[in-house]
Amino acid sequence: MRLTILGSGTNVHPTRAAAGYLVRTDQHILLDFGPRTLMNLIKTGVNRHRITHILFSHFHADHFSDFITYFFDAIIFTKYNGGTRPSLTVIGPPGTSQLFRTLFAAMPGFSRVPFRVRFKEVSDRPFWIGKTKVLPHKVVHSPRLHCLGYRLEYGGKALAYSGDSQYCTNLVKLCGDADLAVLDCSFPADRPGPVHLHAGQCGQVAKEAGVGQLILSHFYPIADSSDVKAQAAEQYGGKIWKGKDLLTIRV
């Protein structure tokens, strides 16, 4: 299993793309698809037209908006450039189907495409993509918004992704004994903000969950002004990575 960070920042960040991650198992799976992540996906050399599953944690724009560019590109590729691609499955929390059907009806050219598109709404029950087991789990982010973290298991290894989350018991459970956890580190511990983890809480989650390695990611610009690795290390004694765009780690 390999993880490539496509975006380690947030919606408007001077040096980082927003949230997006490529996981390579027996499949190529995308976790979120925020602004500027599509160009980083292209830089990986992975054929974007062969990706069959995109998993969304929630639908704030910094986790979602490059999907529109990606899908329009897929339409042009298959309808006018003679290309072919497999069906695409879009996975997310309750409300996913309604959101995408509304979007496709509103966007010119999105309603009729020459490949199959499926929508799958998930909550807390595991499912399989090929030989990769996916366990979604509801986490606490902002009020009245159903947000998911995801745990991917393949080849005896486990990777946990928080999406956007505050500290909560469900997040610790999601990360339990994972070989690698990618956590929302929006803020430094000395300047915490609302509805997201700060660096110290990332270390706390990693320690309580017993993860093998911790990746801090999803930085607001303020997080780059502090030593967030050191802040997380006050709680967690394992390997800590400060995420950056196009960093690839083998799990």
Phi and psi restraints in degrees (value plus and minus 20) as a CYANA .aco file:
   2 ARG   PHI    -148.0  -108.0
   2 ARG   PSI     119.0   159.0
   3 LEU   PHI    -133.1   -93.1
   3 LEU   PSI     110.3   150.3
   4 THR   PHI    -139.4   -99.4
   4 THR   PSI     105.2   145.2
   5 ILE   PHI     -98.8   -58.8
   5 ILE   PSI      96.8   136.8
   6 LEU   PHI    -107.1   -67.1
   6 LEU   PSI     -47.3    -7.3
   7 GLY   PHI    -175.6  -135.6
   7 GLY   PSI     107.0   147.0
   8 SER   PHI    -133.6   -93.6
   8 SER   PSI     -13.1    26.9
   9 GLY   PHI    -131.3   -91.3
   9 GLY   PSI    -166.7  -126.7
  10 THR   PHI    -154.6  -114.6
  10 THR   PSI    -183.9  -143.9
  11 ASN   PHI     -74.7   -34.7
  11 ASN   PSI     -73.1   -33.1
  12 VAL   PHI    -143.5  -103.5
  12 VAL   PSI      84.7   124.7
  13 HIS   PHI    -152.9  -112.9
  13 HIS   PSI     117.3   157.3
  14 PRO   PHI     -87.3   -47.3
  14 PRO   PSI     -43.5    -3.5
  15 THR   PHI    -151.0  -111.0
  15 THR   PSI     -26.4    13.6
  16 ARG   PHI    -143.1  -103.1
  16 ARG   PSI     124.2   164.2
  17 ALA   PHI     -92.9   -52.9
  17 ALA   PSI     143.7   183.7
  18 ALA   PHI     -98.9   -58.9
  18 ALA   PSI    -188.0  -148.0
  19 ALA   PHI     -87.4   -47.4
  19 ALA   PSI     108.4   148.4
  20 GLY   PHI    -196.6  -156.6
  20 GLY   PSI     119.8   159.8
  21 TYR   PHI    -164.2  -124.2
  21 TYR   PSI     119.2   159.2
  22 LEU   PHI    -130.0   -90.0
  22 LEU   PSI     103.7   143.7
  23 VAL   PHI    -133.5   -93.5
  23 VAL   PSI     107.1   147.1
  24 ARG   PHI    -131.1   -91.1
  24 ARG   PSI      94.7   134.7
  25 THR   PHI    -142.2  -102.2
  25 THR   PSI    -145.0  -105.0
  26 ASP   PHI    -100.6   -60.6
  26 ASP   PSI     -23.7    16.3
  27 GLN   PHI    -146.9  -106.9
  27 GLN   PSI     148.5   188.5
  28 HIS   PHI    -129.9   -89.9
  28 HIS   PSI      93.2   133.2
  29 ILE   PHI    -140.1  -100.1
  29 ILE   PSI     113.8   153.8
  30 LEU   PHI    -120.7   -80.7
  30 LEU   PSI     113.9   153.9
  31 LEU   PHI    -128.9   -88.9
  31 LEU   PSI      86.3   126.3
  32 ASP   PHI      46.2    86.2
  32 ASP   PSI     144.3   184.3
  33 PHE   PHI    -177.1  -137.1
  33 PHE   PSI      42.7    82.7
  34 GLY   PHI     -97.6   -57.6
  34 GLY   PSI     154.4   194.4
  35 PRO   PHI     -78.1   -38.1
  35 PRO   PSI     117.0   157.0
  36 ARG   PHI      58.5    98.5
  36 ARG   PSI     -20.4    19.6
  37 THR   PHI     -98.3   -58.3
  37 THR   PSI     -45.2    -5.2
  38 LEU   PHI     -81.3   -41.3
  38 LEU   PSI     -63.8   -23.8
  39 MET   PHI     -85.6   -45.6
  39 MET   PSI     -53.7   -13.7
  40 ASN   PHI     -90.8   -50.8
  40 ASN   PSI     -53.8   -13.8
  41 LEU   PHI     -79.9   -39.9
  41 LEU   PSI     -63.8   -23.8
  42 ILE   PHI     -81.2   -41.2
  42 ILE   PSI     -57.8   -17.8
  43 LYS   PHI     -85.4   -45.4
  43 LYS   PSI     -42.4    -2.4
  44 THR   PHI     -90.7   -50.7
  44 THR   PSI     -38.1     1.9
  45 GLY   PHI      66.5   106.5
  45 GLY   PSI     -24.6    15.4
  46 VAL   PHI     -92.1   -52.1
  46 VAL   PSI     116.0   156.0
  47 ASN   PHI     -91.2   -51.2
  47 ASN   PSI      87.2   127.2
  48 ARG   PHI     -83.3   -43.3
  48 ARG   PSI     -43.2    -3.2
  49 HIS   PHI    -102.1   -62.1
  49 HIS   PSI     -20.8    19.2
  50 ARG   PHI    -126.2   -86.2
  50 ARG   PSI     -22.3    17.7
  51 ILE   PHI     -92.1   -52.1
  51 ILE   PSI     111.6   151.6
  52 THR   PHI    -133.2   -93.2
  52 THR   PSI     -35.5     4.5
  53 HIS   PHI    -158.0  -118.0
  53 HIS   PSI     108.5   148.5
  54 ILE   PHI    -142.5  -102.5
  54 ILE   PSI     104.6   144.6
  55 LEU   PHI    -128.3   -88.3
  55 LEU   PSI     104.3   144.3
  56 PHE   PHI    -126.1   -86.1
  56 PHE   PSI     114.4   154.4
  57 SER   PHI     -97.5   -57.5
  57 SER   PSI     -57.9   -17.9
  58 HIS   PHI    -189.8  -149.8
  58 HIS   PSI    -196.9  -156.9
  59 PHE   PHI    -140.6  -100.6
  59 PHE   PSI      11.6    51.6
  60 HIS   PHI     -84.3   -44.3
  60 HIS   PSI     126.7   166.7
  61 ALA   PHI     -78.6   -38.6
  61 ALA   PSI     -51.8   -11.8
  62 ASP   PHI     -93.2   -53.2
  62 ASP   PSI     -24.7    15.3
  63 HIS   PHI    -135.3   -95.3
  63 HIS   PSI     -17.6    22.4
  64 PHE   PHI    -157.6  -117.6
  64 PHE   PSI     -52.0   -12.0
  65 SER   PHI     -87.8   -47.8
  65 SER   PSI     -44.9    -4.9
  66 ASP   PHI     -92.1   -52.1
  66 ASP   PSI     -30.4     9.6
  67 PHE   PHI     -79.6   -39.6
  67 PHE   PSI     -57.9   -17.9
  68 ILE   PHI     -82.2   -42.2
  68 ILE   PSI     -64.9   -24.9
  69 THR   PHI     -84.7   -44.7
  69 THR   PSI     -62.8   -22.8
  70 TYR   PHI     -80.4   -40.4
  70 TYR   PSI     -65.8   -25.8
  71 PHE   PHI     -90.0   -50.0
  71 PHE   PSI     -59.4   -19.4
  72 PHE   PHI     -82.6   -42.6
  72 PHE   PSI     -59.7   -19.7
  73 ASP   PHI     -81.3   -41.3
  73 ASP   PSI     -60.5   -20.5
  74 ALA   PHI     -85.2   -45.2
  74 ALA   PSI     -56.8   -16.8
  75 ILE   PHI     -84.2   -44.2
  75 ILE   PSI     -67.8   -27.8
  76 ILE   PHI     -80.5   -40.5
  76 ILE   PSI     -63.5   -23.5
  77 PHE   PHI     -81.4   -41.4
  77 PHE   PSI     -63.1   -23.1
  78 THR   PHI    -108.1   -68.1
  78 THR   PSI     -51.6   -11.6
  79 LYS   PHI    -108.2   -68.2
  79 LYS   PSI     -51.9   -11.9
  80 TYR   PHI    -143.1  -103.1
  80 TYR   PSI     -39.0     1.0
  81 ASN   PHI    -125.3   -85.3
  81 ASN   PSI     -11.6    28.4
  82 GLY   PHI      55.7    95.7
  82 GLY   PSI      -7.2    32.8
  83 GLY   PHI    -105.3   -65.3
  83 GLY   PSI     143.2   183.2
  84 THR   PHI    -149.4  -109.4
  84 THR   PSI     135.0   175.0
  85 ARG   PHI    -171.7  -131.7
  85 ARG   PSI     136.5   176.5
  86 PRO   PHI     -93.0   -53.0
  86 PRO   PSI     153.8   193.8
  87 SER   PHI     -83.5   -43.5
  87 SER   PSI     135.8   175.8
  88 LEU   PHI    -136.9   -96.9
  88 LEU   PSI     109.4   149.4
  89 THR   PHI    -131.9   -91.9
  89 THR   PSI     102.8   142.8
  90 VAL   PHI    -124.5   -84.5
  90 VAL   PSI     102.9   142.9
  91 ILE   PHI    -139.8   -99.8
  91 ILE   PSI     118.8   158.8
  92 GLY   PHI    -190.6  -150.6
  92 GLY   PSI    -193.5  -153.5
  93 PRO   PHI     -92.1   -52.1
  93 PRO   PSI     152.6   192.6
  94 PRO   PHI     -71.4   -31.4
  94 PRO   PSI     117.5   157.5
  95 GLY   PHI      82.0   122.0
  95 GLY   PSI     -29.4    10.6
  96 THR   PHI     -79.9   -39.9
  96 THR   PSI     -67.8   -27.8
  97 SER   PHI     -81.0   -41.0
  97 SER   PSI     -66.3   -26.3
  98 GLN   PHI     -83.0   -43.0
  98 GLN   PSI     -62.4   -22.4
  99 LEU   PHI     -81.1   -41.1
  99 LEU   PSI     -67.3   -27.3
 100 PHE   PHI     -92.7   -52.7
 100 PHE   PSI     -55.7   -15.7
 101 ARG   PHI     -86.1   -46.1
 101 ARG   PSI     -57.7   -17.7
 102 THR   PHI     -86.0   -46.0
 102 THR   PSI     -64.0   -24.0
 103 LEU   PHI     -81.4   -41.4
 103 LEU   PSI     -66.5   -26.5
 104 PHE   PHI     -85.2   -45.2
 104 PHE   PSI     -54.1   -14.1
 105 ALA   PHI     -91.1   -51.1
 105 ALA   PSI     -48.9    -8.9
 106 ALA   PHI    -108.5   -68.5
 106 ALA   PSI     -49.3    -9.3
 107 MET   PHI    -105.5   -65.5
 107 MET   PSI     107.2   147.2
 108 PRO   PHI     -77.8   -37.8
 108 PRO   PSI     109.4   149.4
 109 GLY   PHI      65.6   105.6
 109 GLY   PSI     -24.5    15.5
 110 PHE   PHI    -107.5   -67.5
 110 PHE   PSI     -35.4     4.6
 111 SER   PHI     -99.6   -59.6
 111 SER   PSI     -44.4    -4.4
 112 ARG   PHI    -147.1  -107.1
 112 ARG   PSI      88.9   128.9
 113 VAL   PHI    -146.5  -106.5
 113 VAL   PSI     129.4   169.4
 114 PRO   PHI    -107.1   -67.1
 114 PRO   PSI       7.5    47.5
 115 PHE   PHI    -166.6  -126.6
 115 PHE   PSI     139.3   179.3
 116 ARG   PHI     -99.3   -59.3
 116 ARG   PSI     117.5   157.5
 117 VAL   PHI    -144.1  -104.1
 117 VAL   PSI     107.7   147.7
 118 ARG   PHI    -140.9  -100.9
 118 ARG   PSI     128.4   168.4
 119 PHE   PHI    -137.6   -97.6
 119 PHE   PSI     115.0   155.0
 120 LYS   PHI    -151.2  -111.2
 120 LYS   PSI     102.1   142.1
 121 GLU   PHI    -119.4   -79.4
 121 GLU   PSI     111.7   151.7
 122 VAL   PHI    -149.7  -109.7
 122 VAL   PSI     139.6   179.6
 123 SER   PHI    -153.6  -113.6
 123 SER   PSI    -110.4   -70.4
 124 ASP   PHI    -145.3  -105.3
 124 ASP   PSI       1.7    41.7
 125 ARG   PHI    -130.9   -90.9
 125 ARG   PSI     115.6   155.6
 126 PRO   PHI     -89.9   -49.9
 126 PRO   PSI     134.7   174.7
 127 PHE   PHI    -167.7  -127.7
 127 PHE   PSI     153.1   193.1
 128 TRP   PHI    -140.1  -100.1
 128 TRP   PSI     120.3   160.3
 129 ILE   PHI    -139.6   -99.6
 129 ILE   PSI      84.1   124.1
 130 GLY   PHI      40.9    80.9
 130 GLY   PSI    -145.2  -105.2
 131 LYS   PHI    -118.0   -78.0
 131 LYS   PSI      -9.5    30.5
 132 THR   PHI    -118.4   -78.4
 132 THR   PSI     102.2   142.2
 133 LYS   PHI    -108.1   -68.1
 133 LYS   PSI     110.4   150.4
 134 VAL   PHI    -138.1   -98.1
 134 VAL   PSI     107.1   147.1
 135 LEU   PHI    -139.1   -99.1
 135 LEU   PSI      84.1   124.1
 136 PRO   PHI    -101.1   -61.1
 136 PRO   PSI     130.5   170.5
 137 HIS   PHI    -168.5  -128.5
 137 HIS   PSI     110.5   150.5
 138 LYS   PHI     -87.9   -47.9
 138 LYS   PSI     113.7   153.7
 139 VAL   PHI    -143.9  -103.9
 139 VAL   PSI     145.4   185.4
 140 VAL   PHI    -113.6   -73.6
 140 VAL   PSI     101.0   141.0
 141 HIS   PHI    -145.2  -105.2
 141 HIS   PSI    -112.4   -72.4
 142 SER   PHI    -133.9   -93.9
 142 SER   PSI     136.4   176.4
 143 PRO   PHI     -78.8   -38.8
 143 PRO   PSI     121.7   161.7
 144 ARG   PHI      43.2    83.2
 144 ARG   PSI       1.2    41.2
 145 LEU   PHI    -145.2  -105.2
 145 LEU   PSI     102.2   142.2
 146 HIS   PHI    -100.8   -60.8
 146 HIS   PSI      91.3   131.3
 147 CYS   PHI    -137.5   -97.5
 147 CYS   PSI     122.5   162.5
 148 LEU   PHI    -137.3   -97.3
 148 LEU   PSI     123.6   163.6
 149 GLY   PHI    -122.2   -82.2
 149 GLY   PSI     140.9   180.9
 150 TYR   PHI    -149.7  -109.7
 150 TYR   PSI     123.3   163.3
 151 ARG   PHI    -141.3  -101.3
 151 ARG   PSI     104.6   144.6
 152 LEU   PHI    -131.7   -91.7
 152 LEU   PSI     110.3   150.3
 153 GLU   PHI    -143.5  -103.5
 153 GLU   PSI     109.8   149.8
 154 TYR   PHI    -179.2  -139.2
 154 TYR   PSI     114.8   154.8
 155 GLY   PHI      39.4    79.4
 155 GLY   PSI      12.5    52.5
 156 GLY   PHI      59.8    99.8
 156 GLY   PSI     -13.9    26.1
 157 LYS   PHI    -136.6   -96.6
 157 LYS   PSI     134.6   174.6
 158 ALA   PHI    -152.9  -112.9
 158 ALA   PSI     114.7   154.7
 159 LEU   PHI    -142.1  -102.1
 159 LEU   PSI     109.8   149.8
 160 ALA   PHI    -133.6   -93.6
 160 ALA   PSI     119.1   159.1
 161 TYR   PHI    -148.6  -108.6
 161 TYR   PSI     104.0   144.0
 162 SER   PHI     -96.8   -56.8
 162 SER   PSI     -40.8    -0.8
 163 GLY   PHI      39.8    79.8
 163 GLY   PSI    -168.1  -128.1
 164 ASP   PHI    -111.5   -71.5
 164 ASP   PSI     110.2   150.2
 165 SER   PHI    -175.7  -135.7
 165 SER   PSI     128.9   168.9
 166 GLN   PHI    -107.1   -67.1
 166 GLN   PSI     153.7   193.7
 167 TYR   PHI     -85.9   -45.9
 167 TYR   PSI     109.7   149.7
 168 CYS   PHI    -178.5  -138.5
 168 CYS   PSI     137.1   177.1
 169 THR   PHI     -84.1   -44.1
 169 THR   PSI     -52.4   -12.4
 170 ASN   PHI     -83.1   -43.1
 170 ASN   PSI     -55.3   -15.3
 171 LEU   PHI     -88.6   -48.6
 171 LEU   PSI     -61.6   -21.6
 172 VAL   PHI     -81.1   -41.1
 172 VAL   PSI     -62.2   -22.2
 173 LYS   PHI     -82.6   -42.6
 173 LYS   PSI     -64.1   -24.1
 174 LEU   PHI     -77.6   -37.6
 174 LEU   PSI     -59.1   -19.1
 175 CYS   PHI    -107.2   -67.2
 175 CYS   PSI     -22.8    17.2
 176 GLY   PHI     -71.9   -31.9
 176 GLY   PSI      96.4   136.4
 177 ASP   PHI      39.7    79.7
 177 ASP   PSI       0.3    40.3
 178 ALA   PHI     -87.2   -47.2
 178 ALA   PSI     125.1   165.1
 179 ASP   PHI     -88.0   -48.0
 179 ASP   PSI     -51.5   -11.5
 180 LEU   PHI    -166.7  -126.7
 180 LEU   PSI     112.8   152.8
 181 ALA   PHI    -142.7  -102.7
 181 ALA   PSI     110.1   150.1
 182 VAL   PHI    -126.7   -86.7
 182 VAL   PSI      92.9   132.9
 183 LEU   PHI    -137.9   -97.9
 183 LEU   PSI     125.9   165.9
 184 ASP   PHI     -84.8   -44.8
 184 ASP   PSI      89.0   129.0
 185 CYS   PHI    -137.5   -97.5
 185 CYS   PSI      42.9    82.9
 186 SER   PHI     -86.1   -46.1
 186 SER   PSI     -50.6   -10.6
 187 PHE   PHI    -153.5  -113.5
 187 PHE   PSI     133.9   173.9
 188 PRO   PHI     -94.3   -54.3
 188 PRO   PSI     137.5   177.5
 189 ALA   PHI     -84.6   -44.6
 189 ALA   PSI     -50.7   -10.7
 190 ASP   PHI    -102.7   -62.7
 190 ASP   PSI     -28.1    11.9
 191 ARG   PHI    -160.7  -120.7
 191 ARG   PSI      44.7    84.7
 192 PRO   PHI     -87.1   -47.1
 192 PRO   PSI     135.5   175.5
 193 GLY   PHI    -147.1  -107.1
 193 GLY   PSI     159.9   199.9
 194 PRO   PHI    -100.0   -60.0
 194 PRO   PSI     133.7   173.7
 195 VAL   PHI      36.8    76.8
 195 VAL   PSI      -4.7    35.3
 196 HIS   PHI    -157.6  -117.6
 196 HIS   PSI     141.7   181.7
 197 LEU   PHI     -91.9   -51.9
 197 LEU   PSI     132.9   172.9
 198 HIS   PHI    -130.1   -90.1
 198 HIS   PSI     153.0   193.0
 199 ALA   PHI     -78.8   -38.8
 199 ALA   PSI     -60.5   -20.5
 200 GLY   PHI     -83.4   -43.4
 200 GLY   PSI     -59.0   -19.0
 201 GLN   PHI     -88.9   -48.9
 201 GLN   PSI     -52.8   -12.8
 202 CYS   PHI     -79.9   -39.9
 202 CYS   PSI     -65.1   -25.1
 203 GLY   PHI     -83.0   -43.0
 203 GLY   PSI     -57.8   -17.8
 204 GLN   PHI     -83.1   -43.1
 204 GLN   PSI     -67.0   -27.0
 205 VAL   PHI     -80.1   -40.1
 205 VAL   PSI     -65.7   -25.7
 206 ALA   PHI     -81.5   -41.5
 206 ALA   PSI     -61.1   -21.1
 207 LYS   PHI     -86.5   -46.5
 207 LYS   PSI     -69.3   -29.3
 208 GLU   PHI     -85.7   -45.7
 208 GLU   PSI     -52.7   -12.7
 209 ALA   PHI    -104.4   -64.4
 209 ALA   PSI     -35.7     4.3
 210 GLY   PHI      48.6    88.6
 210 GLY   PSI      21.1    61.1
 211 VAL   PHI     -96.3   -56.3
 211 VAL   PSI     135.9   175.9
 212 GLY   PHI     -95.2   -55.2
 212 GLY   PSI     -65.6   -25.6
 213 GLN   PHI    -161.8  -121.8
 213 GLN   PSI     132.7   172.7
 214 LEU   PHI    -142.6  -102.6
 214 LEU   PSI     110.6   150.6
 215 ILE   PHI    -131.2   -91.2
 215 ILE   PSI     103.5   143.5
 216 LEU   PHI    -109.0   -69.0
 216 LEU   PSI     112.6   152.6
 217 SER   PHI    -174.3  -134.3
 217 SER   PSI    -196.5  -156.5
 218 HIS   PHI      40.2    80.2
 218 HIS   PSI      34.9    74.9
 219 PHE   PHI    -103.6   -63.6
 219 PHE   PSI     110.6   150.6
 220 TYR   PHI     -95.5   -55.5
 220 TYR   PSI     136.1   176.1
 221 PRO   PHI     -73.3   -33.3
 221 PRO   PSI     -52.9   -12.9
 222 ILE   PHI     -83.5   -43.5
 222 ILE   PSI     -48.0    -8.0
 223 ALA   PHI     -88.0   -48.0
 223 ALA   PSI     -46.0    -6.0
 224 ASP   PHI     -99.4   -59.4
 224 ASP   PSI     -24.0    16.0
 225 SER   PHI    -112.5   -72.5
 225 SER   PSI     -22.2    17.8
 226 SER   PHI    -148.1  -108.1
 226 SER   PSI     142.8   182.8
 227 ASP   PHI    -105.6   -65.6
 227 ASP   PSI      61.1   101.1
 228 VAL   PHI     -87.8   -47.8
 228 VAL   PSI     -49.8    -9.8
 229 LYS   PHI     -81.2   -41.2
 229 LYS   PSI     -66.1   -26.1
 230 ALA   PHI     -84.0   -44.0
 230 ALA   PSI     -57.5   -17.5
 231 GLN   PHI     -86.0   -46.0
 231 GLN   PSI     -61.6   -21.6
 232 ALA   PHI     -87.0   -47.0
 232 ALA   PSI     -55.6   -15.6
 233 ALA   PHI     -88.1   -48.1
 233 ALA   PSI     -36.6     3.4
 234 GLU   PHI     -85.0   -45.0
 234 GLU   PSI     -43.4    -3.4
 235 GLN   PHI    -126.7   -86.7
 235 GLN   PSI     -52.8   -12.8
 236 TYR   PHI    -142.7  -102.7
 236 TYR   PSI     108.9   148.9
 237 GLY   PHI    -117.2   -77.2
 237 GLY   PSI     -17.5    22.5
 238 GLY   PHI    -107.0   -67.0
 238 GLY   PSI    -191.7  -151.7
 239 LYS   PHI     -88.5   -48.5
 239 LYS   PSI     109.1   149.1
 240 ILE   PHI    -141.0  -101.0
 240 ILE   PSI     110.1   150.1
 241 TRP   PHI    -128.7   -88.7
 241 TRP   PSI     117.1   157.1
 242 LYS   PHI    -111.6   -71.6
 242 LYS   PSI      92.4   132.4
 243 GLY   PHI     -80.5   -40.5
 243 GLY   PSI     129.1   169.1
 244 LYS   PHI    -167.7  -127.7
 244 LYS   PSI     136.2   176.2
 245 ASP   PHI     -79.4   -39.4
 245 ASP   PSI     113.5   153.5
 246 LEU   PHI      54.3    94.3
 246 LEU   PSI     -12.6    27.4
 247 LEU   PHI     -86.2   -46.2
 247 LEU   PSI     110.3   150.3
 248 THR   PHI    -138.0   -98.0
 248 THR   PSI     112.2   152.2
 249 ILE   PHI    -148.4  -108.4
 249 ILE   PSI     110.7   150.7
 250 ARG   PHI    -107.6   -67.6
 250 ARG   PSI     106.8   146.8
